[in-house]
Amino acid sequence: MHAPRSAIFSRLGSWGRRLLRPFRILPATRAFIREARRTPGYGLLDFLHGYVYARWVYLYIGIGTGEHRAVRLFGPLVRLVARLLDYRPACAETITFADTYHGKVVPLDAARQLVTIDRPIRLTDLDHVIPYHLARDIVIRNPDHIALLECPCRSSRPTPCLPLDVCLVVGEPFAGFIVAHHPRRARWVSAAEAVAVLKAEARRGHVHHAFFKEALFGRFYAICNCCACCCGAMQAMRSGVPMLASSGYLSRLEAERCVHCGLCAQRCPFGAITWEEGGYPAIDAAVCMGCGVCVNRCARKALGLVRDPAKPAPLELNRLLAEAESGANRRGAI
């Protein structure tokens, strides 16, 4: 009888184990493979793309932001590999990069709902909330499995904002994969610890984004807490790539409470507020993403978020679950 691979691995000396470690398939990788196999329409290139992204996320994001030295040394090759990973059939010319990898702005309370789930979630057909052709499902298995990861965007910058550990990876197989493959940069946290991270980042004036990626089974996998100076998605937005969707809200001014301090214009991460000395803040509805940073920074409570019907519906998990359950009950009663 042949000895199990794990037993053979344990009998090797330290140098032998170190040599073979890259070829050892971790349980978290097997879980990722199983998820790939049971995801309809998920092909080999999708798997390779998703695996490369999650396994070497710092390299992937560093190249994406243009900060990694590989971009300067091997620019044409890097761009070729990026095109291959983002391969799209000829019939899908209307699909863009932003449709495959994007974020939804979520205010603090909505972000809190995503990390305090007490049961598995499956929500699909969310086109009224996530306005992209692809990657718009919320399927969360083991919702209490939450990993805190050093932000790849911040880590790629020469002088990053601190702290680095602000990205929350939610559910399986994502959280387990990240902790297993990035043990020095990721750790398990409780829901309470995740909420504390969200609150701390909100106090710093950073934006919560729920991220979706086609190569990660077309669904939600993480909440990033983003600063305008380091975030690759916000950088892409400034370059004309629509990687972020509005929260569904718009900032609104109550002029009688305004003391003309101009702090909201200074702190808006999307540059949606302009202000002239002695005047009132002017909010550009086309630019405002409804993140709530200006609301949180206004000591006079002169700003608030209101629903903007011209924008996609908010990603409020409790409301979406209630709507899904109500719809299921109605269908069952017919």
Phi, psi and omega in degrees: 000134180283140177289145177301153180302322180297323179292317178300317181299320183289338181278345181289154173289173183300320179292321178295318178295321179295322180293321184268352184305318180298340183262000180276128180272113182285155177305323180295327177290321177298321178295322178296318180295317179298320179296322178298318183294328183263008178265114182301136176076007182268107186267183183296316180295324175299315180298313181299317179298310181297320180293314180299316180300308184287325183284321182236052188297327181289321175294314182301309182289323178300321176290319181298323179276352180082009184270335185287143182296337178300329180296319181285323184278322186230045184311303182301319180293317179300317180294324178295314179298319179299320179293322179295318179294330180259030182306138181224134178301156182300331182283355186250041183293345179277352180274130180247170178303320181297335178286340185260343185208107189202170180230156175244124177294132179227127173297170186305314184296321179292322177296320179300321180298327183287341181249006180238029181286139182249011178203158177300148185234141171218106178233122179235179180057047182262036183294337178283347179252314182253100190277052179232157182290329186230168174054071180217026177258150171243101179235108186240111173260144184051062185298341178278356175272103183233128178250138174258120188241141172297129186300120179297326179293312179297319183296335181279347185272147180295325178229080187284159168290151179241153001283167179276325187276085184227359181266133182249117178260126192243128173082173182252151010272009190289308185298314180298320180297315182295315180295320181293321186264347179228058186296336180274348184239358183221151178208158178286141174225158176277170176299321180296319178294322178297318178297321178298321177297316180299316181295319180296319179291325176297320178295331178281355180083026180261162188256136176271128176235129170272120185260143179233146178214130180300318183290347173256056175065021173069032187213176178294140179218343186203156168247120176257142179250102200253139171255147185296334185279332184252332190295124179293325180291319178291327173298316179297320178301318179294337179268003177095007177263114188282071184277348184238139177254147179300153176293343186100358180245165179224140177285136180230138183265136168257098191302326184294341179265347185289135178250013174062038181280335179079005183296325181298319180293323179292325188264349181298118184287346181253001179066033184270352184242127175245154185207138176242144183312125177083354181259193177255152175299140176250122184258121178276106184298332181285337183259329182300130180259001178066037183281334179090002180299316180295324179296315181292332184271351183271108182292336182271000181057037180275351181239145177211162178264133176234150179295132178252104184295346179281351183245162181302155182298152178296153175268083179247103191300317181299318179293318180297320178294319179296319178295318180295317179293322178296317179296320179295321179294320179296319180293325180290335182278345182283000000 
